[in-house]
Amino acid sequence: MAAVYKFKGTEVAITSANTVGNNVLIRVTNGAATAVLTVANTTATYANVTLTASEVIVVEKATTDTLQGTGMRAVAVAYRN
């Protein structure tokens, strides 16, 4: 069974580092060609994830961590299985 998502805000572009409202669960959509999503905290980048065109993932992060990806959009979510 697929997860059920509750959207907690408005989708935003993450072309520059963004905490997405200091939320923890973030749905990321890649609207461009294959691109890299960068996840960073206040001291360093700790993850780079390649997303193919039109791929959607949910990222769990700390409230102060940032997401950045060319052509990508993000929205805070809550979910249940």
ChimeraX attribute file (.defattr): number of C-alpha atoms within 10 A of each C-alpha:
attribute: neighborCount
match mode: 1-to-1
recipient: residues
	/A:1	4
	/A:2	6
	/A:3	9
	/A:4	11
	/A:5	13
	/A:6	11
	/A:7	14
	/A:8	14
	/A:9	13
	/A:10	10
	/A:11	16
	/A:12	15
	/A:13	18
	/A:14	22
	/A:15	14
	/A:16	13
	/A:17	15
	/A:18	19
	/A:19	23
	/A:20	25
	/A:21	16
	/A:22	15
	/A:23	19
	/A:24	17
	/A:25	19
	/A:26	25
	/A:27	19
	/A:28	26
	/A:29	22
	/A:30	23
	/A:31	17
	/A:32	16
	/A:33	14
	/A:34	15
	/A:35	18
	/A:36	18
	/A:37	21
	/A:38	19
	/A:39	21
	/A:40	21
	/A:41	16
	/A:42	8
	/A:43	7
	/A:44	9
	/A:45	13
	/A:46	10
	/A:47	12
	/A:48	15
	/A:49	11
	/A:50	13
	/A:51	21
	/A:52	15
	/A:53	15
	/A:54	13
	/A:55	15
	/A:56	16
	/A:57	12
	/A:58	16
	/A:59	16
	/A:60	12
	/A:61	18
	/A:62	14
	/A:63	14
	/A:64	16
	/A:65	22
	/A:66	21
	/A:67	27
	/A:68	22
	/A:69	26
	/A:70	18
	/A:71	18
	/A:72	26
	/A:73	22
	/A:74	26
	/A:75	21
	/A:76	24
	/A:77	18
	/A:78	16
	/A:79	11
	/A:80	8
	/A:81	7
